[in-house]
Amino acid sequence: MAEQTMDTFVGVATKAELIEGINRVWATLEGAIAGSSEEALTTPGGDRWSVKDHLAHIEGWERYL
């Protein structure tokens, strides 16, 4: 999988381009976790958070926004 950089949205000229970029990044995330096992998603990493913990945190921010 290609590595995402922090400047993914630099130079976005229109709202439509921004939305397309957001949708592309979400699709990349969804593709990265689609084939993951329950164990892979729930096993804590070095920061003591599992993938599901991180996803729940992202989901909370999405609801807030």
GIMOFEN-V643826 format. One record per backbone hydrogen bond with DSSP energy under -0.5 kcal/mol. CO is the residue of the C=O (numbers start at 1). NH is the residue of the N-H. E is the energy in kcal/mol with one decimal. If there is no record, write none. Layout:
co = [CO CO]
nh = [NH NH]
e = [E E]
This chain:
co = [5 7 9 14 15 16 17 18 19 20 21 22 23 24 25 26 27 28 29 30 31 33 37 38 39 41 42 45 49 50 51 52 53 54 55 56 57 58 59 60 61]
nh = [8 10 12 18 19 20 21 22 23 24 25 26 27 28 29 30 31 32 33 34 35 36 41 42 43 52 44 48 45 54 55 56 57 58 59 60 61 62 63 64 65]
e = [-1.1 -1.5 -1.6 -2.0 -2.7 -2.3 -2.3 -2.5 -2.6 -2.1 -2.3 -2.5 -2.3 -2.0 -2.3 -3.0 -2.4 -1.9 -1.5 -1.4 -0.5 -1.7 -1.9 -1.5 -1.5 -2.7 -0.5 -2.2 -2.2 -2.1 -2.7 -2.4 -1.9 -2.4 -2.7 -2.2 -1.9 -2.5 -2.3 -2.0 -2.7]
